[in-house]
Amino acid sequence: MGIALDRATRRYGDGRVLVGGSPRRVLRLSAPGAAAVDALQAGEATTPVVLALGRQLIDAGLAHPEPATPRFAPSVTVVIPVRDRAPELDRCLTTLGPRGRRNGRRGRFEVLVVDDGSSDAAAIRAVCAWHGTGLLRLPRSEGPAAARNAALAWVSSELVAFLDSDCVAPANWVAELSGYFDDPRVGAVAPRVRSLVGRGFVGRYAAARSPLDMGERPCAVAPGNVVSYVPTAALVVRRAALGEGFDPALRYGEDVDLVWRLSDGGWRVRYVPAVEVDHEDPEDWRTLLRRRWAYGSSAGPLAERHGARLAPVVLQPAATVAAALLLTRRPGAAALVTLARSGWMAHRLRSSGVPVRWAGPWTLQTLARTLDGLARTGTILAAPALLTGMLVPSRVRTPLVLLAVGSGAASWWREGRGHDLDPLRWTLASWLDDAAYGAGVWSGSVRSRTPWAVLPAVGGSGELRRAWSVAAERVGALRDRAPAVGRRLAAARRGFGAVRRGLRRVP
């Protein structure tokens, strides 16, 4: 398996300094190390030391694996959970091809459909019989996580490919991804999930801003990376890595939980956008916003399991200070903080052998990301308060409005302009979308009694991160005390009521 450097990775100093990854890092190499990188790119790596360097580059996000076509394709079972979507299931199975279709050069894949308590079980049974696929029926609907787990008890293949019934996948999608499993550390590989472009503004907006589309750049998937999770709408997983499977208590967010548990278990998860699977999104506002709310409601239960990984935004100290100064109309002070940060970075780059000309652009890039993250967090978690002005002092009201408009315009430039959507309606729609998702986040967090999904995380130095983690853990500990505090308040109320009733009896 060869490697290809990420398109954002740069080499300096005769190829002995690599810069890139997420978060951005600098890797200094010896002369033999630089030669080893050349050998890896040419697919000529032979020694364990060179292969270990390749793994290090891949894990750091500086490079991506380029697997060859496997000589012996692994056995695969495609698992499709479905509930009352017989026409969509028929379309999905049609694109997969006939049962036993070849997976790569050797081996075949089987298809197992799990009926998650459909009201019209006969329609699902007829579709499966027509396509010659296996069918497993659950007596009542238990959610996609439980449906997939039920299928795992019947799966003996090396790989399991999960596919939603409203997806349209090319027949060779599993074969294209199976080569990545030549690396024994890889536990899961995900294709890019693109939305089928619907009719009208809502359909085109949903396709452009689909939460299932992780973008066009390949990367490693792990908490804190640019792509921190991948959806199970289309996902190929090593059966040995699945363990007990999905958490059936999660109606939504079970894919995030699975990917993070795989990462915690030492498995590598890859995102491969070169392979695409189409997915159907809502075409009316009611369905779209209800789905966004449902996705947001998973934040609380996930925060119970994974803590600060659910933070809505990661704040870099210097960039956050500069952003706060800009929002409070102190541009001069913000410029001083930004220049100081840029000077410090230039000193670090010079000592690392990286051209200092990148210090300024990288500092401004971090500031822009921080401003965009603050704007998104505001529209997601504080939209009603911002609209009514409850939490907005008059001094910062105008900068906040400009920030929100600028963030919407930036997202239109990145995502919406290619779908022939005008920026004004896009910005208004994105605010409504964020507000629906944020309502779900608050609902899930209140029900789970956890603050992690609404508290920001702090980046930067290790000391700052540790101090913030300690403070956040103390806030989170209040959740465990809530039942005891509630019981004490109830007892105090009862005692007060008894005293009041007793006083009324006194002549």
C-alpha positions in Angstrom: 0.0 0.0 0.0 1.5 3.3 -1.1 0.7 6.8 0.2 -0.2 10.2 -1.3 0.6 13.4 0.6 -2.5 15.4 1.4 -3.0 18.3 -1.0 -2.5 20.8 1.8 0.8 19.2 3.0 3.9 21.2 2.1 7.5 20.1 2.0 10.3 22.5 2.8 14.1 22.3 3.4 15.0 19.8 0.6 11.9 17.7 1.6 13.0 17.3 5.2 10.2 19.4 6.7 6.6 18.5 6.3 3.8 20.9 7.3 0.1 20.0 7.3 -2.5 17.8 9.0 -5.4 18.6 11.2 -4.6 20.3 13.5 -1.7 21.7 11.6 1.7 20.4 12.7 5.4 20.4 11.6 7.3 17.2 11.1 11.1 17.4 10.8 12.8 14.4 9.0 16.3 13.2 8.7 17.8 12.7 5.2 16.9 9.0 5.3 13.5 9.9 6.5 13.0 12.2 3.5 14.1 9.4 1.2 11.7 7.1 2.9 8.8 9.5 2.2 9.8 9.4 -1.5 9.8 5.6 -1.4 6.4 5.6 0.2 5.0 7.9 -2.5 6.5 5.7 -5.2 4.9 2.6 -3.6 8.4 1.1 -3.0 8.3 0.8 0.8 9.8 -2.5 1.9 11.3 -2.2 5.4 9.3 -2.1 8.7 10.9 1.3 9.6 9.7 2.9 6.3 6.2 1.4 6.8 6.1 2.7 10.3 6.9 6.2 9.0 4.0 5.8 6.5 1.6 5.0 9.3 2.8 8.0 11.2 2.2 10.3 8.3 -1.3 8.8 7.7 -2.3 9.1 11.4 -1.1 12.7 11.5 -3.2 13.6 8.4 -0.2 14.5 6.4 -0.8 11.7 3.9 -3.5 9.2 2.8 -3.2 5.5 1.9 -3.4 4.4 -1.7 -4.3 0.7 -1.6 -3.9 -1.6 -4.5 -6.7 -3.8 -5.7 -6.9 -6.7 -3.2 -5.8 -10.0 -4.7 -8.4 -11.8 -2.6 -11.4 -9.6 -1.8 -12.9 -10.3 1.6 -16.4 -11.7 2.1 -19.0 -9.0 2.7 -22.6 -8.9 3.9 -24.6 -5.7 3.1 -27.1 -5.0 5.9 -30.0 -2.7 5.0 -32.4 -1.6 7.8 -35.8 -0.5 6.6 -39.2 0.7 7.9 -42.1 1.4 5.6 -40.0 2.4 2.6 -40.8 -0.3 0.1 -40.3 1.8 -3.0 -37.0 3.2 -1.7 -35.8 -0.3 -0.8 -36.6 -1.6 -4.3 -34.6 1.3 -5.8 -31.7 0.6 -3.4 -31.6 -3.1 -4.2 -31.8 -2.5 -7.9 -28.7 -0.4 -7.9 -26.8 -3.0 -5.9 -27.4 -5.6 -8.6 -28.4 -9.3 -8.3 -27.7 -11.3 -5.2 -24.2 -12.7 -5.1 -22.7 -10.0 -7.3 -18.9 -10.2 -7.4 -17.0 -8.1 -4.9 -13.7 -7.2 -6.6 -11.7 -10.1 -8.3 -12.8 -12.8 -5.9 -15.5 -13.2 -3.3 -19.1 -12.2 -3.3 -21.4 -10.1 -1.1 -24.8 -11.1 0.2 -27.6 -8.7 1.2 -29.6 -9.0 4.4 -32.6 -6.7 4.8 -33.9 -6.0 8.4 -37.5 -5.0 8.6 -37.7 -2.8 11.6 -41.4 -3.3 12.4 -42.9 -2.0 9.2 -46.7 -1.5 9.2 -46.8 -3.1 5.7 -44.6 -6.1 6.2 -46.0 -7.8 3.1 -44.7 -5.0 0.8 -41.2 -5.3 2.3 -41.4 -9.1 1.9 -42.4 -8.8 -1.7 -39.5 -6.5 -2.6 -37.0 -8.9 -0.9 -38.4 -11.9 -2.7 -38.2 -10.1 -6.0 -34.5 -9.3 -5.5 -33.7 -12.6 -3.9 -32.3 -11.1 -0.7 -32.4 -12.3 2.9 -35.0 -10.9 5.2 -35.1 -10.6 9.0 -38.2 -9.1 10.5 -38.4 -7.5 14.0 -41.9 -7.6 15.5 -41.9 -3.9 16.5 -39.8 -0.9 15.6 -36.7 -0.6 17.8 -34.7 1.9 15.8 -31.8 1.5 13.3 -29.2 0.6 15.9 -31.2 -2.3 17.2 -32.1 -3.4 13.6 -28.4 -3.5 12.6 -27.5 -5.4 15.8 -30.1 -8.0 15.0 -28.5 -8.6 11.6 -25.0 -9.0 13.2 -26.1 -12.2 14.9 -26.6 -13.7 11.4 -23.4 -12.3 9.8 -20.3 -14.4 9.5 -18.5 -12.5 6.8 -15.2 -10.6 7.3 -16.7 -7.2 6.5 -20.2 -5.7 7.1 -21.5 -3.0 4.8 -24.3 -0.9 6.4 -26.5 0.9 3.9 -29.7 2.8 4.5 -32.8 1.9 2.4 -33.1 5.5 1.0 -29.6 5.3 -0.5 -28.5 4.7 -4.1 -25.1 3.0 -4.1 -23.1 1.9 -7.1 -22.7 -1.8 -7.5 -18.9 -1.7 -6.9 -18.9 0.6 -3.9 -17.9 -2.2 -1.5 -15.2 -3.4 -3.8 -13.7 0.1 -4.1 -13.4 0.4 -0.3 -12.3 -3.1 0.6 -8.7 -2.5 -0.4 -8.2 -0.2 2.6 -8.8 -3.2 4.9 -5.4 -4.6 3.8 -4.2 -2.5 6.7 -5.0 -4.6 9.7 -5.5 -1.5 11.8 -8.4 -0.2 9.7 -11.7 -0.9 11.4 -14.1 1.1 9.1 -14.1 2.9 5.8 -16.8 5.4 4.7 -17.6 6.7 1.2 -18.9 10.2 0.5 -22.7 10.4 1.0 -24.1 12.9 -1.5 -27.7 14.1 -1.5 -30.0 13.5 -4.4 -30.8 17.0 -5.5 -34.5 17.6 -5.0 -36.9 19.9 -6.6 -37.4 23.5 -5.4 -35.4 25.6 -3.0 -35.8 23.2 0.0 -34.6 20.2 -2.0 -31.6 22.1 -3.4 -30.8 23.6 0.0 -30.9 20.2 1.7 -28.6 18.7 -0.9 -26.1 21.5 -0.6 -26.0 21.5 3.3 -26.6 17.8 4.0 -25.2 16.9 7.4 -24.2 13.5 6.0 -21.8 14.9 3.4 -18.3 15.2 4.9 -16.8 17.0 2.0 -14.4 16.2 -0.9 -11.1 15.7 1.0 -10.0 12.2 2.1 -8.9 12.0 5.7 -8.6 10.0 8.9 -11.7 10.1 11.0 -11.3 10.6 14.7 -12.6 12.9 17.5 -11.0 16.4 17.0 -10.1 15.9 13.4 -11.6 17.9 10.5 -14.0 15.0 10.0 -14.7 13.7 13.5 -17.3 11.1 12.5 -19.0 9.5 9.4 -22.6 8.4 9.0 -23.7 4.8 8.9 -26.0 5.6 6.0 -23.1 4.0 4.0 -20.3 2.4 6.0 -18.1 -0.7 5.6 -16.9 -2.1 9.0 -14.6 -5.0 9.9 -16.7 -7.5 11.7 -14.0 -8.1 14.3 -14.0 -4.4 15.2 -17.7 -4.2 15.8 -17.9 -6.0 19.1 -21.4 -5.8 20.4 -22.3 -3.4 17.7 -24.4 -0.2 18.1 -25.8 1.2 21.2 -29.6 0.4 20.9 -30.4 3.1 23.5 -29.5 5.8 20.9 -32.3 6.5 18.5 -30.1 9.0 16.7 -26.3 9.6 16.9 -25.6 5.8 17.0 -23.2 6.3 14.1 -21.2 8.9 16.0 -21.0 6.7 19.1 -19.8 3.7 17.0 -17.1 5.6 15.2 -15.7 7.1 18.4 -15.7 3.8 20.2 -13.8 2.3 17.3 -11.3 5.1 17.6 -11.0 4.6 21.3 -10.4 0.9 20.7 -7.3 1.6 18.6 -9.0 1.1 15.2 -8.5 3.5 12.3 -11.4 4.9 10.4 -10.9 6.3 6.9 -13.1 8.6 4.8 -12.8 8.1 1.1 -14.8 10.7 -0.9 -13.7 9.2 -4.3 -16.4 6.6 -3.7 -19.9 8.2 -3.7 -23.3 7.0 -2.5 -26.4 9.0 -3.0 -28.9 9.7 -0.2 -32.4 11.1 -0.3 -33.1 14.2 1.8 -36.4 16.0 2.6 -38.0 18.4 0.1 -40.3 20.3 2.5 -39.4 22.5 5.5 -41.5 20.6 8.0 -39.7 17.3 7.4 -36.3 19.0 7.1 -36.5 20.9 10.3 -38.0 17.9 12.2 -35.0 15.8 11.0 -32.5 18.6 12.0 -34.2 18.7 15.5 -33.9 15.0 15.8 -30.2 15.0 14.9 -29.6 17.8 17.5 -31.4 15.9 20.2 -28.7 13.2 20.1 -26.1 15.6 21.4 -27.2 15.2 25.1 -27.1 11.3 25.1 -23.8 11.4 23.2 -22.4 13.9 25.7 -23.3 11.5 28.5 -21.1 8.9 26.8 -18.3 11.1 25.3 -18.1 14.3 27.4 -16.4 17.3 25.9 -16.1 15.8 22.5 -19.6 17.2 21.8 -18.4 20.8 22.4 -20.1 23.1 19.8 -16.9 25.1 19.2 -13.2 24.9 20.0 -11.8 28.3 21.1 -8.1 29.1 20.5 -7.1 31.6 23.2 -5.4 34.3 21.1 -7.9 34.1 18.3 -10.8 34.2 20.8 -9.4 37.3 22.6 -9.0 39.0 19.2 -12.6 38.0 18.2 -14.0 39.3 21.5 -12.2 42.6 21.0 -13.6 42.9 17.4 -17.1 42.2 18.6 -16.8 44.9 21.3 -15.6 47.4 18.7 -12.0 47.5 19.7 -10.3 46.8 16.4 -7.0 48.4 17.4 -6.6 46.1 20.4 -7.6 43.1 18.2 -5.0 44.0 15.7 -2.3 44.1 18.4 -3.3 40.7 19.7 -3.3 39.3 16.2 0.1 40.8 15.4 1.6 39.5 18.6 0.3 36.0 17.8 1.6 36.2 14.3 5.1 37.3 15.6 5.2 34.4 18.0 4.2 32.0 15.2 6.9 33.4 12.9 9.5 32.7 15.6 8.3 29.1 15.9 8.3 28.6 12.1 11.8 30.1 11.7 13.2 27.6 14.3 11.4 24.7 12.5 12.7 25.5 9.0 9.3 26.7 7.7 9.1 30.0 5.7 7.9 32.7 8.1 5.7 34.2 5.4 3.0 31.7 6.5 2.7 33.2 10.0 0.4 36.0 9.0 -2.0 34.0 6.8 -2.3 31.1 9.3 -3.0 33.5 12.1 -5.7 35.2 10.1 -7.1 31.9 9.1 -7.4 30.8 12.7 -9.2 34.1 13.6 -11.6 33.6 10.7 -12.4 30.1 11.8 -13.0 31.3 15.3 -15.3 34.1 14.2 -17.2 31.6 12.0 -17.5 29.1 14.8 -18.8 31.7 17.2 -21.4 32.8 14.7 -22.6 29.2 14.1 -22.6 28.5 17.8 -24.7 31.7 18.4 -27.3 30.9 15.8 -27.5 27.3 17.0 -27.5 27.7 20.8 -28.7 31.2 21.3 -30.9 32.1 18.3 -34.1 33.2 20.3 -32.1 35.3 22.7 -30.1 36.9 20.0 -33.2 37.7 18.0 -35.0 39.3 21.0 -31.8 41.1 22.1 -32.0 39.5 25.6 -28.3 38.6 25.7 -27.0 41.3 23.3 -25.7 44.6 24.8 -26.3 47.5 22.4 -22.6 48.0 21.9 -22.1 44.6 20.3 -25.5 44.2 18.6 -24.3 45.6 15.2 -21.1 43.5 15.1 -23.0 40.4 16.0 -25.5 41.0 13.2 -22.6 41.6 10.7 -20.9 38.4 12.0 -24.0 36.3 11.5 -24.6 37.7 8.0 -20.9 37.2 7.1 -21.0 33.6 8.4 -24.1 32.9 6.3 -22.5 34.4 3.2 -19.3 32.4 3.7 -21.3 29.2 4.0 -23.2 30.1 0.8 -19.9 30.7 -1.0 -18.6 27.3 0.2 -21.7 25.2 -0.3 -24.7 27.0 -1.8 -23.5 28.8 -4.9 -23.0 25.6 -6.8 -26.7 24.7 -6.4 -28.0 27.9 -7.9 -29.2 29.3 -4.6 -29.3 33.0 -3.9 -27.3 34.2 -0.9 -30.2 36.0 0.9 -32.5 33.1 1.0 -29.6 30.8 1.8 -28.6 32.9 4.8 -32.2 33.0 6.2 -32.6 29.2 5.6 -29.3 28.5 7.3 -30.3 30.5 10.4 -33.6 28.5 10.5 -31.7 25.3 10.1 -29.3 26.1 12.9 -32.1 27.2 15.2 -33.9 23.8 14.7 -30.8 21.9 15.3 -30.0 24.0 18.4 -33.5 23.4 19.8 -32.8 19.7 19.6 -29.4 20.2 21.3 -31.0 22.0 24.2 -33.8 19.4 24.5 -31.4 16.5 24.5 -29.0 18.2 27.0 -31.8 19.0 29.4 -33.2 15.5 29.3 -29.7 14.0 29.8 -28.8 16.6 32.4 -25.4 17.2 30.9 -23.7 20.5 29.9 -21.1 19.1 27.6 -23.0 19.7 24.4 -23.4 23.4 25.1 -20.1 24.2 26.6 -17.2 25.3 24.3 -13.9 23.5 24.4 -10.5 25.3 24.7 -7.6 24.6 22.4 -4.0 26.0 22.6 -1.5 25.0 25.3 -1.9 21.9 27.4 -2.2 24.0 30.6 -5.2 25.9 29.4 -6.9 22.8 28.1 -6.3 21.0 31.4 -7.6 24.0 33.4 -10.7 24.2 31.3 -11.3 20.5 31.6 -11.2 20.6 35.4 -13.6 23.5 35.4 -16.0 21.7 33.0 -15.8 18.5 35.0 -16.9 20.4 38.1 -19.8 21.8 36.2 -20.6 18.4 34.9 -20.5 17.0 38.4 -23.5 19.1 39.3 -25.6 16.8 37.1 -24.8 13.9 39.5 -25.8 16.0 42.5 -29.1 17.2 40.9 -31.2 14.2 42.1 -29.9 14.7 45.7 -30.5 18.4 45.6 -34.0 17.9 44.2 -34.8 15.4 47.0 -33.5 17.9 49.6 -35.6 20.7 48.1 -38.7 18.5 48.1 -38.1 17.5 51.7 -37.7 21.2 52.6 -40.9 22.0 50.9 -42.7 19.3 52.8 -41.3 20.5 56.0 -42.2 24.1 55.3 -45.8 23.0 54.4 -46.0 21.0 57.7 -44.9 24.1 59.7 -47.4 26.3 57.9 -50.2 23.9 58.5 -49.3 23.6 62.2 -49.2 27.4 62.6 -52.7 27.6 61.2 -54.0 25.4 64.0 -52.6 27.6 66.7 -55.5 29.7 68.3 
